[in-house]
Amino acid sequence: MASRKSTKKQDQGDKYSVLLPTYNERENLPLIVWLLVKYFGDSGYDYEIIVIDDGSPDGTLQVAEQLQKIYGEDKILLRPRAKKLGLGTAYIHGIQHATGNFIFIMDADLSHHPKFIPEFIDLQKEGGYDVVSGTRYSGNGGVYGWDLRRKLISRGANFITQVLLRPGASDLTGSFRLYKKEVLESLIERCVSKGYVFQMEMIVRARQLGYSIGEVPISFVDRVYGESKLGGNEIVSFGKGLLTLFATT
């Protein structure tokens, strides 16, 4: 998929830090955490889950505190912020507290099923990839639960980004990814976008820097609880961000 593919065998002491930015996810958080604990436990990999709550008014942080009591402070780390400050800064905040040498980023709303995590890890180990990205648009990947409007917006946005940016990856706007920690830190330092464009810029910058990118087909399922955070403002911001990336990359 790209250059800079490492042939060095990964150390058996690898640890995976999962960054979970949350805002009004009190119904979803207990299940996503349970699933993460299950699949990491079944696979035998060392892990930690870092919950970065941005001042959710629905009590998400209080739910996270109860989960920490259940699973232990070594597995559930709480790093809340006072207010909603954006996805990119949430990752920066989470990385500062991560002790793993690999970082998973994923949504906390159950759109991304943790059952795919072993596939991400296996692919990374096999190829030595710097980034492994979940894709809805390759292999047996897909989207479930969206109406026609959402599907058209997503497909259209992905098609336009492919034409303009030629990123070397089939799904730019997805947010289920595995990074080497130092790679994620390097990319975040260079990214200037916010919101949904941030994920897209991360892949574009990875291509620019020559990082290797592997892909795992995933099933994306629309949230069961809560409201989608995609609205008109986000679509406009996406368009502006895309044009900026086209002009600067």
DRENPA-3360 file (N, C-alpha, C; in nm, 2 decimals, always signed):
BEGIN
1 = MASRKSTK = +0.08/-0.12/+0.00/+0.00/+0.00/+0.00/+0.09/+0.13/+0.00 ~ +0.20/+0.12/+0.07/+0.29/+0.23/+0.08/+0.43/+0.18/+0.11 ~ +0.52/+0.28/+0.13/+0.66/+0.24/+0.16/+0.68/+0.24/+0.31 ~ +0.81/+0.22/+0.34/+0.85/+0.22/+0.48/+0.79/+0.11/+0.56 ~ +0.77/-0.01/+0.50/+0.72/-0.12/+0.56/+0.83/-0.19/+0.64 ~ +0.81/-0.21/+0.77/+0.92/-0.27/+0.85/+0.91/-0.42/+0.85 ~ +1.03/-0.48/+0.84/+1.04/-0.62/+0.84/+1.08/-0.68/+0.98 ~ +1.10/-0.59/+1.08/+1.14/-0.63/+1.21/+1.02/-0.69/+1.28;
9 = KQDQGDKY = +1.04/-0.80/+1.35/+0.93/-0.87/+1.42/+0.90/-0.79/+1.54 ~ +0.77/-0.78/+1.57/+0.72/-0.70/+1.68/+0.76/-0.77/+1.81 ~ +0.79/-0.69/+1.91/+0.82/-0.74/+2.04/+0.70/-0.80/+2.10 ~ +0.72/-0.91/+2.17/+0.61/-0.98/+2.23/+0.55/-0.90/+2.35 ~ +0.61/-0.80/+2.39/+0.56/-0.72/+2.50/+0.47/-0.60/+2.46 ~ +0.42/-0.61/+2.34/+0.34/-0.50/+2.28/+0.22/-0.47/+2.37 ~ +0.19/-0.35/+2.38/+0.07/-0.31/+2.46/-0.01/-0.21/+2.37 ~ -0.15/-0.23/+2.38/-0.24/-0.15/+2.30/-0.32/-0.06/+2.38;
17 = SVLLPTYN = -0.31/+0.07/+2.35/-0.39/+0.17/+2.42/-0.51/+0.21/+2.33 ~ -0.63/+0.20/+2.38/-0.75/+0.23/+2.30/-0.80/+0.37/+2.35 ~ -0.80/+0.47/+2.25/-0.85/+0.60/+2.28/-1.00/+0.61/+2.25 ~ -1.08/+0.64/+2.35/-1.23/+0.65/+2.33/-1.27/+0.79/+2.37 ~ -1.27/+0.88/+2.27/-1.34/+1.01/+2.30/-1.49/+1.00/+2.31 ~ -1.55/+1.06/+2.41/-1.69/+1.04/+2.43/-1.76/+1.18/+2.45 ~ -1.88/+1.18/+2.40/-1.97/+1.30/+2.43/-2.11/+1.24/+2.42 ~ -2.18/+1.24/+2.54/-2.31/+1.19/+2.55/-2.32/+1.04/+2.50;
25 = ERENLPLI = -2.25/+0.95/+2.56/-2.24/+0.81/+2.52/-2.27/+0.72/+2.64 ~ -2.35/+0.76/+2.74/-2.37/+0.69/+2.86/-2.44/+0.55/+2.83 ~ -2.52/+0.54/+2.73/-2.59/+0.41/+2.70/-2.49/+0.32/+2.62 ~ -2.40/+0.38/+2.54/-2.31/+0.29/+2.46/-2.19/+0.25/+2.53 ~ -2.14/+0.34/+2.62/-2.01/+0.31/+2.68/-1.99/+0.18/+2.76 ~ -2.09/+0.14/+2.84/-2.08/+0.01/+2.90/-2.06/-0.11/+2.81 ~ -2.13/-0.11/+2.70/-2.12/-0.22/+2.60/-2.00/-0.22/+2.53 ~ -1.95/-0.10/+2.48/-1.83/-0.10/+2.40/-1.71/-0.14/+2.49;
33 = VWLLVKYF = -1.71/-0.09/+2.62/-1.60/-0.13/+2.71/-1.61/-0.28/+2.73 ~ -1.72/-0.34/+2.76/-1.74/-0.48/+2.78/-1.68/-0.56/+2.66 ~ -1.72/-0.52/+2.54/-1.67/-0.58/+2.42/-1.52/-0.57/+2.40 ~ -1.46/-0.46/+2.43/-1.32/-0.44/+2.43/-1.25/-0.53/+2.52 ~ -1.30/-0.54/+2.65/-1.24/-0.63/+2.75/-1.25/-0.77/+2.70 ~ -1.36/-0.81/+2.64/-1.38/-0.95/+2.60/-1.28/-0.98/+2.49 ~ -1.27/-0.90/+2.38/-1.19/-0.94/+2.27/-1.04/-0.93/+2.30 ~ -1.00/-0.83/+2.38/-0.86/-0.82/+2.42/-0.83/-0.94/+2.51;
41 = GDSGYDYE = -0.92/-0.97/+2.60/-0.90/-1.08/+2.69/-0.89/-1.21/+2.62 ~ -0.97/-1.24/+2.52/-0.97/-1.36/+2.44/-0.84/-1.37/+2.36 ~ -0.79/-1.26/+2.31/-0.67/-1.26/+2.23/-0.54/-1.27/+2.31 ~ -0.55/-1.23/+2.44/-0.43/-1.23/+2.52/-0.34/-1.12/+2.51 ~ -0.38/-1.01/+2.44/-0.29/-0.89/+2.43/-0.31/-0.80/+2.54 ~ -0.20/-0.74/+2.58/-0.20/-0.64/+2.69/-0.27/-0.51/+2.64 ~ -0.35/-0.44/+2.72/-0.43/-0.33/+2.67/-0.46/-0.24/+2.78 ~ -0.51/-0.12/+2.75/-0.57/-0.02/+2.84/-0.67/+0.06/+2.75;
49 = IIVIDDGS = -0.78/+0.10/+2.82/-0.88/+0.18/+2.75/-0.88/+0.32/+2.82 ~ -0.86/+0.42/+2.74/-0.85/+0.56/+2.79/-0.98/+0.63/+2.74 ~ -1.06/+0.67/+2.84/-1.19/+0.74/+2.81/-1.16/+0.89/+2.82 ~ -1.19/+0.96/+2.71/-1.17/+1.11/+2.71/-1.30/+1.17/+2.70 ~ -1.37/+1.20/+2.80/-1.50/+1.26/+2.80/-1.49/+1.41/+2.80 ~ -1.57/+1.47/+2.71/-1.56/+1.62/+2.69/-1.68/+1.68/+2.76 ~ -1.69/+1.66/+2.89/-1.80/+1.73/+2.97/-1.94/+1.69/+2.93 ~ -1.96/+1.57/+2.90/-2.10/+1.52/+2.86/-2.20/+1.55/+2.97;
57 = PDGTLQVA = -2.31/+1.62/+2.93/-2.41/+1.65/+3.02/-2.50/+1.53/+3.06 ~ -2.49/+1.42/+2.99/-2.58/+1.31/+3.01/-2.52/+1.21/+3.12 ~ -2.41/+1.24/+3.18/-2.36/+1.15/+3.28/-2.26/+1.05/+3.23 ~ -2.21/+1.06/+3.11/-2.11/+0.96/+3.06/-2.00/+0.94/+3.15 ~ -1.94/+1.05/+3.21/-1.82/+1.03/+3.30/-1.86/+0.95/+3.42 ~ -1.98/+0.97/+3.48/-2.02/+0.89/+3.59/-2.03/+0.75/+3.56 ~ -2.08/+0.72/+3.44/-2.08/+0.58/+3.40/-1.94/+0.52/+3.38 ~ -1.85/+0.60/+3.33/-1.71/+0.56/+3.31/-1.65/+0.53/+3.45;
65 = EQLQKIYG = -1.68/+0.61/+3.54/-1.62/+0.59/+3.68/-1.67/+0.45/+3.74 ~ -1.79/+0.42/+3.71/-1.84/+0.29/+3.75/-1.77/+0.17/+3.68 ~ -1.75/+0.19/+3.55/-1.68/+0.09/+3.47/-1.54/+0.07/+3.52 ~ -1.48/+0.18/+3.56/-1.34/+0.17/+3.62/-1.34/+0.09/+3.75 ~ -1.44/+0.10/+3.83/-1.45/+0.02/+3.95/-1.46/-0.13/+3.92 ~ -1.53/-0.16/+3.81/-1.56/-0.29/+3.77/-1.43/-0.36/+3.71 ~ -1.37/-0.29/+3.62/-1.26/-0.35/+3.54/-1.12/-0.32/+3.60 ~ -1.11/-0.21/+3.68/-0.98/-0.18/+3.74/-0.92/-0.06/+3.68;
73 = EDKILLRP = -0.85/+0.02/+3.76/-0.79/+0.14/+3.72/-0.67/+0.12/+3.62 ~ -0.62/-0.01/+3.62/-0.51/-0.04/+3.53/-0.56/-0.06/+3.38 ~ -0.69/-0.09/+3.37/-0.75/-0.12/+3.24/-0.83/+0.00/+3.19 ~ -0.90/+0.07/+3.28/-0.99/+0.18/+3.24/-0.93/+0.31/+3.30 ~ -0.87/+0.39/+3.21/-0.82/+0.52/+3.25/-0.91/+0.63/+3.21 ~ -0.94/+0.72/+3.31/-1.03/+0.83/+3.28/-0.95/+0.96/+3.27 ~ -0.96/+1.03/+3.16/-0.89/+1.15/+3.13/-0.99/+1.25/+3.08 ~ -1.09/+1.30/+3.16/-1.19/+1.39/+3.11/-1.14/+1.53/+3.09;
81 = RAKKLGLG = -1.22/+1.60/+3.01/-1.19/+1.75/+2.99/-1.32/+1.82/+3.02 ~ -1.31/+1.95/+3.04/-1.42/+2.03/+3.10/-1.53/+2.05/+2.99 ~ -1.49/+2.06/+2.86/-1.59/+2.09/+2.76/-1.55/+2.02/+2.63 ~ -1.64/+2.03/+2.53/-1.61/+1.97/+2.40/-1.51/+2.06/+2.33 ~ -1.39/+1.99/+2.30/-1.28/+2.06/+2.24/-1.23/+2.01/+2.11 ~ -1.30/+1.90/+2.06/-1.26/+1.85/+1.93/-1.19/+1.72/+1.93 ~ -1.20/+1.65/+1.82/-1.15/+1.51/+1.81/-1.00/+1.51/+1.81 ~ -0.94/+1.60/+1.74/-0.79/+1.60/+1.73/-0.72/+1.62/+1.86;
89 = TAYIHGIQ = -0.78/+1.72/+1.94/-0.72/+1.75/+2.07/-0.75/+1.64/+2.17 ~ -0.86/+1.57/+2.15/-0.89/+1.45/+2.23/-0.78/+1.35/+2.22 ~ -0.74/+1.32/+2.09/-0.64/+1.22/+2.07/-0.51/+1.27/+2.13 ~ -0.47/+1.39/+2.11/-0.35/+1.45/+2.17/-0.35/+1.43/+2.32 ~ -0.46/+1.46/+2.38/-0.48/+1.45/+2.53/-0.47/+1.30/+2.57 ~ -0.53/+1.21/+2.49/-0.52/+1.07/+2.53/-0.38/+1.01/+2.51 ~ -0.31/+1.05/+2.41/-0.18/+1.00/+2.38/-0.08/+1.03/+2.50 ~ -0.10/+1.15/+2.55/-0.01/+1.19/+2.66/-0.02/+1.10/+2.78;
97 = HATGNFIF = -0.13/+1.03/+2.79/-0.15/+0.94/+2.91/-0.14/+0.79/+2.87 ~ -0.12/+0.76/+2.74/-0.11/+0.62/+2.69/+0.02/+0.56/+2.72 ~ +0.02/+0.44/+2.77/+0.14/+0.36/+2.80/+0.17/+0.25/+2.70 ~ +0.08/+0.23/+2.60/+0.10/+0.13/+2.50/+0.19/+0.19/+2.39 ~ +0.26/+0.09/+2.32/+0.34/+0.13/+2.20/+0.26/+0.13/+2.07 ~ +0.13/+0.08/+2.08/+0.03/+0.09/+1.97/-0.09/+0.16/+2.02 ~ -0.15/+0.23/+1.93/-0.27/+0.31/+1.97/-0.39/+0.27/+1.88 ~ -0.50/+0.23/+1.93/-0.63/+0.22/+1.86/-0.71/+0.34/+1.88;
105 = IMDADLSH = -0.77/+0.39/+1.77/-0.87/+0.49/+1.78/-1.00/+0.44/+1.72 ~ -1.11/+0.46/+1.78/-1.24/+0.41/+1.74/-1.35/+0.49/+1.80 ~ -1.47/+0.48/+1.75/-1.58/+0.55/+1.80/-1.64/+0.47/+1.92 ~ -1.69/+0.54/+2.01/-1.75/+0.48/+2.13/-1.90/+0.45/+2.12 ~ -1.96/+0.47/+2.00/-2.10/+0.46/+1.98/-2.14/+0.32/+1.93 ~ -2.05/+0.23/+1.93/-2.08/+0.09/+1.88/-2.08/+0.08/+1.73 ~ -2.04/+0.19/+1.66/-2.03/+0.18/+1.51/-1.92/+0.09/+1.47 ~ -1.81/+0.08/+1.55/-1.70/+0.00/+1.53/-1.70/-0.11/+1.63;
113 = HPKFIPEF = -1.71/-0.24/+1.58/-1.71/-0.35/+1.66/-1.57/-0.40/+1.70 ~ -1.55/-0.42/+1.83/-1.41/-0.46/+1.87/-1.38/-0.60/+1.82 ~ -1.47/-0.68/+1.76/-1.44/-0.81/+1.71/-1.33/-0.80/+1.60 ~ -1.32/-0.69/+1.54/-1.22/-0.67/+1.43/-1.08/-0.64/+1.48 ~ -1.06/-0.61/+1.61/-0.93/-0.58/+1.67/-0.83/-0.68/+1.64 ~ -0.86/-0.81/+1.67/-0.75/-0.91/+1.64/-0.71/-0.91/+1.49 ~ -0.80/-0.88/+1.40/-0.76/-0.87/+1.26/-0.66/-0.76/+1.23 ~ -0.69/-0.64/+1.30/-0.60/-0.53/+1.29/-0.46/-0.57/+1.34;
121 = IDLQKEGG = -0.45/-0.63/+1.45/-0.33/-0.66/+1.51/-0.25/-0.77/+1.43 ~ -0.32/-0.87/+1.38/-0.26/-0.97/+1.30/-0.20/-0.91/+1.17 ~ -0.28/-0.82/+1.11/-0.23/-0.76/+0.98/-0.11/-0.68/+1.01 ~ -0.11/-0.60/+1.12/+0.00/-0.51/+1.15/+0.13/-0.60/+1.17 ~ +0.11/-0.70/+1.24/+0.23/-0.79/+1.27/+0.28/-0.86/+1.15 ~ +0.19/-0.90/+1.06/+0.23/-0.97/+0.94/+0.31/-0.87/+0.84 ~ +0.26/-0.75/+0.83/+0.32/-0.66/+0.74/+0.41/-0.55/+0.80 ~ +0.41/-0.54/+0.93/+0.49/-0.44/+0.99/+0.44/-0.30/+0.96;
129 = YDVVSGTR = +0.31/-0.29/+0.94/+0.25/-0.16/+0.89/+0.26/-0.05/+1.00 ~ +0.28/+0.07/+0.96/+0.27/+0.19/+1.05/+0.13/+0.22/+1.09 ~ +0.04/+0.20/+1.00/-0.10/+0.23/+1.02/-0.18/+0.12/+0.96 ~ -0.28/+0.08/+1.04/-0.38/-0.02/+0.98/-0.52/+0.05/+1.00 ~ -0.59/+0.06/+0.88/-0.71/+0.14/+0.88/-0.83/+0.05/+0.85 ~ -0.94/+0.06/+0.92/-1.06/-0.01/+0.88/-1.12/+0.05/+0.76 ~ -1.17/-0.03/+0.67/-1.23/+0.02/+0.55/-1.37/-0.04/+0.53 ~ -1.46/+0.05/+0.49/-1.60/+0.01/+0.46/-1.62/-0.01/+0.31;
137 = YSGNGGVY = -1.51/+0.02/+0.23/-1.53/+0.03/+0.09/-1.44/-0.07/+0.01 ~ -1.39/-0.17/+0.08/-1.30/-0.27/+0.02/-1.33/-0.41/+0.07 ~ -1.31/-0.51/-0.01/-1.33/-0.65/+0.04/-1.48/-0.67/+0.08 ~ -1.50/-0.73/+0.20/-1.63/-0.75/+0.24/-1.68/-0.65/+0.35 ~ -1.61/-0.53/+0.34/-1.65/-0.42/+0.43/-1.79/-0.36/+0.38 ~ -1.86/-0.29/+0.47/-1.99/-0.24/+0.44/-2.04/-0.15/+0.54 ~ -2.16/-0.09/+0.51/-2.22/+0.01/+0.60/-2.37/-0.04/+0.63 ~ -2.41/-0.05/+0.75/-2.54/-0.10/+0.78/-2.62/+0.00/+0.88;
145 = GWDLRRKL = -2.74/+0.02/+0.85/-2.83/+0.11/+0.93/-2.84/+0.25/+0.89 ~ -2.77/+0.28/+0.78/-2.78/+0.42/+0.73/-2.89/+0.43/+0.63 ~ -2.96/+0.55/+0.62/-3.06/+0.57/+0.51/-2.98/+0.61/+0.39 ~ -3.05/+0.62/+0.28/-2.99/+0.64/+0.15/-2.92/+0.78/+0.15 ~ -2.97/+0.88/+0.22/-2.90/+1.01/+0.22/-2.76/+1.00/+0.28 ~ -2.75/+0.93/+0.39/-2.62/+0.91/+0.46/-2.52/+0.83/+0.37 ~ -2.58/+0.73/+0.31/-2.49/+0.65/+0.22/-2.44/+0.73/+0.11 ~ -2.52/+0.81/+0.05/-2.48/+0.89/-0.07/-2.38/+1.00/-0.03;
153 = ISRGANFI = -2.40/+1.06/+0.09/-2.31/+1.16/+0.14/-2.17/+1.09/+0.16 ~ -2.17/+0.98/+0.23/-2.04/+0.91/+0.26/-1.97/+0.86/+0.13 ~ -2.05/+0.80/+0.05/-1.99/+0.75/-0.08/-1.94/+0.87/-0.16 ~ -2.02/+0.97/-0.17/-1.98/+1.09/-0.25/-1.85/+1.15/-0.20 ~ -1.85/+1.17/-0.06/-1.73/+1.23/+0.00/-1.61/+1.15/-0.02 ~ -1.62/+1.02/-0.01/-1.51/+0.93/-0.03/-1.46/+0.93/-0.18 ~ -1.55/+0.93/-0.27/-1.52/+0.94/-0.41/-1.44/+1.07/-0.44 ~ -1.49/+1.18/-0.40/-1.43/+1.31/-0.43/-1.29/+1.31/-0.37;
161 = TQVLLRPG = -1.27/+1.26/-0.24/-1.14/+1.27/-0.18/-1.04/+1.17/-0.26 ~ -1.09/+1.06/-0.31/-1.01/+0.97/-0.38/-0.96/+1.04/-0.51 ~ -1.05/+1.11/-0.58/-1.01/+1.18/-0.70/-0.91/+1.30/-0.68 ~ -0.94/+1.38/-0.57/-0.86/+1.50/-0.55/-0.73/+1.47/-0.48 ~ -0.73/+1.37/-0.39/-0.61/+1.35/-0.30/-0.53/+1.23/-0.33 ~ -0.59/+1.13/-0.39/-0.52/+1.00/-0.43/-0.44/+0.95/-0.31 ~ -0.51/+0.92/-0.20/-0.44/+0.89/-0.07/-0.37/+0.75/-0.06 ~ -0.41/+0.66/-0.15/-0.35/+0.52/-0.14/-0.42/+0.44/-0.03;
169 = ASDLTGSF = -0.54/+0.48/+0.00/-0.63/+0.41/+0.10/-0.77/+0.42/+0.05 ~ -0.85/+0.31/+0.07/-0.99/+0.31/+0.02/-1.09/+0.38/+0.10 ~ -1.06/+0.41/+0.23/-1.16/+0.48/+0.32/-1.09/+0.58/+0.40 ~ -1.11/+0.71/+0.35/-1.04/+0.82/+0.42/-1.11/+0.87/+0.54 ~ -1.24/+0.86/+0.54/-1.32/+0.93/+0.64/-1.36/+0.83/+0.76 ~ -1.31/+0.71/+0.75/-1.33/+0.62/+0.87/-1.25/+0.66/+0.99 ~ -1.29/+0.61/+1.10/-1.21/+0.65/+1.22/-1.19/+0.53/+1.31 ~ -1.17/+0.41/+1.25/-1.13/+0.29/+1.33/-0.99/+0.25/+1.27;
177 = RLYKKEVL = -0.89/+0.28/+1.35/-0.75/+0.26/+1.30/-0.66/+0.22/+1.42 ~ -0.55/+0.16/+1.37/-0.44/+0.12/+1.46/-0.31/+0.19/+1.42 ~ -0.25/+0.26/+1.51/-0.12/+0.33/+1.47/-0.01/+0.28/+1.57 ~ +0.11/+0.28/+1.51/+0.23/+0.28/+1.60/+0.22/+0.41/+1.67 ~ +0.25/+0.41/+1.80/+0.24/+0.53/+1.88/+0.32/+0.64/+1.83 ~ +0.45/+0.62/+1.79/+0.53/+0.73/+1.74/+0.48/+0.78/+1.61 ~ +0.42/+0.70/+1.53/+0.36/+0.74/+1.40/+0.24/+0.83/+1.42 ~ +0.16/+0.79/+1.52/+0.04/+0.88/+1.55/+0.08/+1.01/+1.60;
185 = ESLIERCV = +0.18/+1.01/+1.69/+0.24/+1.14/+1.74/+0.29/+1.23/+1.63 ~ +0.36/+1.17/+1.54/+0.42/+1.24/+1.43/+0.31/+1.30/+1.34 ~ +0.21/+1.22/+1.31/+0.10/+1.27/+1.22/+0.02/+1.38/+1.29 ~ -0.01/+1.37/+1.42/-0.09/+1.47/+1.49/-0.02/+1.60/+1.49 ~ +0.12/+1.60/+1.50/+0.19/+1.72/+1.51/+0.18/+1.80/+1.38 ~ +0.15/+1.73/+1.27/+0.15/+1.79/+1.14/+0.00/+1.83/+1.09 ~ -0.09/+1.77/+1.16/-0.23/+1.79/+1.11/-0.29/+1.92/+1.17 ~ -0.36/+1.99/+1.08/-0.42/+2.12/+1.12/-0.57/+2.12/+1.12;
193 = SKGYVFQM = -0.63/+2.01/+1.07/-0.78/+2.00/+1.05/-0.84/+1.97/+1.18 ~ -0.97/+2.00/+1.19/-1.06/+1.96/+1.30/-1.18/+1.88/+1.25 ~ -1.25/+1.82/+1.35/-1.37/+1.75/+1.32/-1.35/+1.63/+1.23 ~ -1.44/+1.61/+1.13/-1.43/+1.49/+1.05/-1.32/+1.50/+0.95 ~ -1.27/+1.61/+0.91/-1.16/+1.63/+0.82/-1.03/+1.58/+0.88 ~ -1.03/+1.58/+1.01/-0.90/+1.54/+1.08/-0.86/+1.39/+1.04 ~ -0.96/+1.30/+1.04/-0.93/+1.16/+1.00/-0.88/+1.15/+0.86 ~ -0.93/+1.23/+0.77/-0.89/+1.23/+0.63/-0.75/+1.28/+0.62;
201 = EMIVRARQ = -0.72/+1.39/+0.69/-0.58/+1.45/+0.68/-0.48/+1.35/+0.74 ~ -0.51/+1.27/+0.84/-0.42/+1.18/+0.90/-0.37/+1.08/+0.79 ~ -0.46/+1.03/+0.71/-0.42/+0.94/+0.61/-0.34/+1.00/+0.50 ~ -0.38/+1.13/+0.46/-0.31/+1.20/+0.36/-0.16/+1.23/+0.40 ~ -0.15/+1.27/+0.53/-0.02/+1.30/+0.58/+0.07/+1.18/+0.59 ~ +0.00/+1.07/+0.63/+0.08/+0.94/+0.63/+0.13/+0.90/+0.50 ~ +0.06/+0.92/+0.39/+0.10/+0.90/+0.26/+0.22/+0.99/+0.23 ~ +0.21/+1.12/+0.26/+0.31/+1.21/+0.23/+0.45/+1.18/+0.30;
209 = LGYSIGEV = +0.44/+1.13/+0.42/+0.56/+1.09/+0.50/+0.61/+0.95/+0.47 ~ +0.54/+0.88/+0.38/+0.59/+0.75/+0.34/+0.56/+0.64/+0.44 ~ +0.46/+0.66/+0.53/+0.43/+0.55/+0.62/+0.35/+0.45/+0.55 ~ +0.37/+0.32/+0.59/+0.29/+0.21/+0.53/+0.15/+0.20/+0.59 ~ +0.06/+0.17/+0.50/-0.08/+0.16/+0.54/-0.14/+0.03/+0.50 ~ -0.19/-0.05/+0.59/-0.27/-0.17/+0.57/-0.42/-0.14/+0.59 ~ -0.50/-0.23/+0.53/-0.65/-0.21/+0.55/-0.71/-0.34/+0.59 ~ -0.81/-0.33/+0.68/-0.89/-0.44/+0.72/-1.04/-0.41/+0.69;
217 = PISFVDRV = -1.11/-0.49/+0.61/-1.25/-0.46/+0.58/-1.33/-0.47/+0.71 ~ -1.42/-0.38/+0.73/-1.50/-0.38/+0.86/-1.64/-0.35/+0.82 ~ -1.73/-0.39/+0.91/-1.87/-0.36/+0.90/-1.90/-0.24/+0.99 ~ -1.95/-0.13/+0.93/-1.98/-0.02/+1.01/-2.13/-0.02/+1.03 ~ -2.17/-0.01/+1.16/-2.31/-0.02/+1.20/-2.35/+0.11/+1.26 ~ -2.46/+0.17/+1.22/-2.51/+0.30/+1.27/-2.54/+0.28/+1.42 ~ -2.52/+0.39/+1.49/-2.54/+0.39/+1.64/-2.68/+0.35/+1.67 ~ -2.69/+0.27/+1.78/-2.82/+0.23/+1.83/-2.88/+0.33/+1.93;
225 = YGESKLGG = -2.79/+0.38/+2.02/-2.83/+0.48/+2.12/-2.77/+0.62/+2.09 ~ -2.85/+0.72/+2.12/-2.80/+0.86/+2.10/-2.82/+0.91/+1.96 ~ -2.77/+1.03/+1.94/-2.79/+1.10/+1.81/-2.66/+1.11/+1.73 ~ -2.67/+1.10/+1.60/-2.55/+1.12/+1.52/-2.50/+1.26/+1.53 ~ -2.37/+1.28/+1.53/-2.31/+1.41/+1.54/-2.28/+1.47/+1.40 ~ -2.33/+1.40/+1.30/-2.30/+1.46/+1.16/-2.42/+1.55/+1.12 ~ -2.39/+1.67/+1.10/-2.50/+1.76/+1.06/-2.45/+1.85/+0.95 ~ -2.53/+1.96/+0.91/-2.50/+2.04/+0.81/-2.36/+2.12/+0.82;
233 = NEIVSFGK = -2.34/+2.16/+0.95/-2.21/+2.23/+0.97/-2.09/+2.14/+0.95 ~ -2.10/+2.01/+0.98/-1.99/+1.92/+0.96/-1.97/+1.90/+0.81 ~ -2.08/+1.89/+0.74/-2.06/+1.87/+0.59/-2.00/+1.99/+0.53 ~ -2.03/+2.11/+0.57/-1.97/+2.23/+0.51/-1.82/+2.23/+0.55 ~ -1.79/+2.20/+0.68/-1.65/+2.20/+0.72/-1.57/+2.09/+0.65 ~ -1.63/+1.98/+0.62/-1.57/+1.88/+0.54/-1.53/+1.93/+0.40 ~ -1.62/+2.00/+0.34/-1.59/+2.05/+0.20/-1.48/+2.15/+0.21 ~ -1.48/+2.24/+0.31/-1.37/+2.34/+0.32/-1.24/+2.27/+0.35;
241 = GLLTLFAT = -1.24/+2.17/+0.44/-1.12/+2.10/+0.47/-1.06/+2.02/+0.35 ~ -1.15/+1.96/+0.27/-1.10/+1.89/+0.16/-1.03/+1.98/+0.06 ~ -1.09/+2.10/+0.03/-1.03/+2.19/-0.06/-0.89/+2.24/-0.01 ~ -0.89/+2.26/+0.13/-0.76/+2.30/+0.19/-0.65/+2.20/+0.17 ~ -0.69/+2.07/+0.19/-0.59/+1.96/+0.17/-0.55/+1.95/+0.03 ~ -0.64/+1.97/-0.06/-0.61/+1.96/-0.21/-0.51/+2.07/-0.25 ~ -0.53/+2.18/-0.19/-0.44/+2.30/-0.22/-0.30/+2.29/-0.15 ~ -0.29/+2.21/-0.04/-0.17/+2.22/+0.03/-0.10/+2.08/+0.04;
249 = T = -0.15/+1.98/-0.03/-0.08/+1.85/-0.02/-0.05/+1.80/-0.17;
% end
